[in-house]
Amino acid sequence: MKTQDDLIKWANEQREEALRQVDLFSNGGVKAQLVMPDGNTEDITAGVLSHQRANVEAFTDLVSALEK
């Protein structure tokens, strides 16, 4: 059974990973591409970046709520 401290630790780890990805994708050095079965590609970097920023916020809020 997970304790509240375990959940806080996990949420902080997830937040740190999301922050790492925001850093990677926001400086222009890393791009995300979706490759379709027909070989066409689509740049999805903006979507990945938006998703990871939302993750940072969600995990920050979760830790805050768990620590109360």
KEVO-932229 format. One line per 8 residues: for each residue z negated, x negated, y negated of N, C-alpha, C, O. Coordinates in nm, 3 decimals. Example, Ala and Ser with C-alpha at 12.3 -4.5 7.8 and 13.67 -1.06 7.14 Angstrom:
! KEVO-932229
-0.780,-1.319,0.569,-0.780,-1.230,0.450,-0.780,-1.320,0.330,-0.846,-1.424,0.332  -0.708,-1.285,0.225,-0.714,-1.367,0.106,-0.787,-1.290,-0.003,-0.804,-1.341,-0.114
! end
This chain:
! KEVO-932229
0.000,-0.085,0.118,0.000,0.000,0.000,0.000,-0.089,-0.124,-0.075,-0.187,-0.134  0.084,-0.053,-0.217,0.093,-0.129,-0.342,-0.018,-0.088,-0.437,-0.054,0.029,-0.448  -0.071,-0.188,-0.506,-0.173,-0.160,-0.607,-0.104,-0.148,-0.743,0.014,-0.178,-0.759  -0.180,-0.102,-0.840,-0.127,-0.093,-0.976,-0.087,-0.231,-1.027,0.015,-0.244,-1.095  -0.165,-0.332,-0.995,-0.130,-0.469,-1.036,0.001,-0.514,-0.973,0.081,-0.582,-1.037  0.024,-0.475,-0.846,0.151,-0.507,-0.780,0.268,-0.443,-0.853,0.371,-0.506,-0.873  0.251,-0.317,-0.893,0.356,-0.246,-0.964,0.383,-0.308,-1.101,0.498,-0.318,-1.144  0.278,-0.349,-1.169,0.293,-0.415,-1.299,0.368,-0.546,-1.282,0.458,-0.578,-1.360
0.332,-0.621,-1.180,0.400,-0.749,-1.154,0.547,-0.725,-1.124,0.634,-0.795,-1.178  0.577,-0.627,-1.039,0.715,-0.595,-1.004,0.794,-0.553,-1.129,0.906,-0.600,-1.150  0.737,-0.466,-1.211,0.806,-0.418,-1.331,0.832,-0.532,-1.428,0.937,-0.537,-1.491  0.736,-0.623,-1.441,0.756,-0.739,-1.527,0.867,-0.829,-1.474,0.945,-0.883,-1.553  0.874,-0.846,-1.343,0.981,-0.926,-1.282,1.118,-0.863,-1.308,1.214,-0.932,-1.340  1.125,-0.730,-1.295,1.249,-0.659,-1.321,1.290,-0.671,-1.467,1.407,-0.688,-1.499  1.193,-0.663,-1.556,1.218,-0.677,-1.699,1.272,-0.817,-1.730,1.367,-0.832,-1.806  1.211,-0.919,-1.670,1.255,-1.057,-1.692,1.398,-1.078,-1.643,1.478,-1.146,-1.708
1.431,-1.019,-1.528,1.568,-1.030,-1.477,1.667,-0.959,-1.569,1.776,-1.011,-1.594  1.630,-0.844,-1.620,1.717,-0.772,-1.713,1.736,-0.854,-1.842,1.846,-0.860,-1.895  1.629,-0.916,-1.891,1.640,-1.001,-2.010,1.732,-1.120,-1.984,1.809,-1.159,-2.071  1.722,-1.177,-1.864,1.809,-1.290,-1.828,1.955,-1.247,-1.831,2.041,-1.320,-1.882  1.983,-1.129,-1.777,2.121,-1.081,-1.777,2.170,-1.045,-1.916,2.287,-1.068,-1.949  2.084,-0.989,-1.999,2.121,-0.962,-2.138,2.160,-1.093,-2.206,2.260,-1.099,-2.278  2.082,-1.197,-2.184,2.112,-1.327,-2.242,2.247,-1.381,-2.192,2.326,-1.433,-2.270  2.272,-1.368,-2.063,2.398,-1.418,-2.006,2.519,-1.345,-2.063,2.617,-1.407,-2.102
2.511,-1.213,-2.067,2.627,-1.134,-2.106,2.644,-1.121,-2.257,2.756,-1.097,-2.303  2.538,-1.137,-2.334,2.550,-1.115,-2.478,2.607,-1.233,-2.554,2.658,-1.216,-2.664  2.600,-1.353,-2.499,2.650,-1.468,-2.573,2.798,-1.494,-2.549,2.854,-1.589,-2.604  2.863,-1.409,-2.469,3.007,-1.423,-2.446,3.045,-1.521,-2.338,3.163,-1.534,-2.305  2.948,-1.590,-2.281,2.980,-1.689,-2.179,3.007,-1.629,-2.043,3.080,-1.688,-1.963  2.952,-1.512,-2.014,2.970,-1.448,-1.884,3.033,-1.311,-1.908,2.990,-1.235,-1.994  3.134,-1.282,-1.830,3.203,-1.153,-1.837,3.188,-1.082,-1.703,3.180,-1.147,-1.598  3.184,-0.950,-1.707,3.180,-0.870,-1.584,3.314,-0.799,-1.571,3.361,-0.734,-1.665
3.375,-0.811,-1.454,3.502,-0.745,-1.430,3.493,-0.661,-1.304,3.433,-0.700,-1.204  3.554,-0.545,-1.312,3.568,-0.457,-1.198,3.709,-0.476,-1.145,3.807,-0.460,-1.219  3.720,-0.511,-1.018,3.851,-0.530,-0.956,3.880,-0.409,-0.868,3.806,-0.379,-0.774  3.987,-0.341,-0.900,4.026,-0.221,-0.828,4.102,-0.260,-0.701,4.154,-0.371,-0.692  4.110,-0.170,-0.604,4.182,-0.200,-0.480,4.328,-0.239,-0.501,4.384,-0.314,-0.421  4.389,-0.189,-0.608,4.530,-0.223,-0.635,4.545,-0.355,-0.709,4.657,-0.395,-0.742  4.433,-0.423,-0.736,4.439,-0.553,-0.802,4.418,-0.547,-0.952,4.397,-0.650,-1.015  4.424,-0.429,-1.011,4.398,-0.418,-1.155,4.252,-0.451,-1.183,4.165,-0.426,-1.100
4.228,-0.506,-1.300,4.091,-0.539,-1.339,4.055,-0.468,-1.468,4.140,-0.436,-1.550  3.926,-0.445,-1.483,3.875,-0.382,-1.604,3.750,-0.457,-1.647,3.661,-0.482,-1.566  3.744,-0.493,-1.774,3.627,-0.562,-1.827,3.515,-0.460,-1.846,3.531,-0.364,-1.922  3.404,-0.479,-1.777,3.291,-0.386,-1.786,3.168,-0.454,-1.847,3.055,-0.407,-1.830  3.191,-0.565,-1.917,3.081,-0.641,-1.975,2.995,-0.555,-2.067,2.872,-0.561,-2.059  3.056,-0.477,-2.154,2.980,-0.395,-2.249,2.890,-0.296,-2.175,2.776,-0.274,-2.215  2.942,-0.237,-2.069,2.863,-0.142,-1.991,2.746,-0.208,-1.921,2.636,-0.153,-1.918  2.770,-0.326,-1.864,2.662,-0.400,-1.797,2.555,-0.438,-1.899,2.436,-0.423,-1.872
2.596,-0.484,-2.013,2.502,-0.524,-2.118,2.420,-0.405,-2.165,2.298,-0.416,-2.183  2.484,-0.292,-2.185,2.413,-0.171,-2.226,2.312,-0.129,-2.120,2.199,-0.093,-2.152  2.353,-0.133,-1.995,2.264,-0.095,-1.884,2.142,-0.188,-1.877,2.030,-0.142,-1.857  2.164,-0.318,-1.892,2.053,-0.413,-1.884,1.959,-0.399,-2.004,1.838,-0.417,-1.989  2.013,-0.369,-2.120,1.925,-0.344,-2.236,1.838,-0.221,-2.212,1.721,-0.219,-2.248  1.897,-0.119,-2.152,1.820,0.002,-2.118,1.712,-0.031,-2.014,1.602,0.022,-2.021  1.744,-0.118,-1.920,1.645,-0.160,-1.820,1.528,-0.233,-1.885,1.412,-0.211,-1.849  1.558,-0.321,-1.980,1.451,-0.392,-2.050,1.356,-0.292,-2.113,1.234,-0.304,-2.099
1.411,-0.194,-2.182,1.328,-0.093,-2.248,1.248,-0.011,-2.147,1.129,0.015,-2.167  1.312,0.029,-2.039,1.245,0.113,-1.939,1.131,0.037,-1.871,1.022,0.091,-1.854  1.155,-0.088,-1.832,1.049,-0.163,-1.765,0.937,-0.202,-1.862,0.822,-0.213,-1.821  0.970,-0.224,-1.988,0.867,-0.249,-2.089,0.778,-0.126,-2.103,0.656,-0.137,-2.107  0.840,-0.009,-2.111,0.764,0.116,-2.121,0.679,0.140,-1.996,0.565,0.185,-2.006  0.735,0.110,-1.879,0.661,0.130,-1.755,0.537,0.042,-1.749,0.429,0.089,-1.714  0.552,-0.085,-1.784,0.436,-0.175,-1.784,0.332,-0.127,-1.882,0.213,-0.128,-1.852  0.377,-0.085,-1.999,0.283,-0.034,-2.100,0.206,0.085,-2.048,0.085,0.094,-2.068
0.273,0.176,-1.982,0.206,0.295,-1.927,0.111,0.259,-1.815,0.002,0.315,-1.805  0.150,0.165,-1.730,0.064,0.125,-1.617,-0.060,0.049,-1.664,-0.164,0.054,-1.599  -0.049,-0.020,-1.776,-0.162,-0.099,-1.824,-0.265,-0.016,-1.899,-0.372,-0.067,-1.933  -0.237,0.111,-1.926,-0.332,0.196,-1.999,-0.443,0.242,-1.908,-0.532,0.314,-1.952
! end
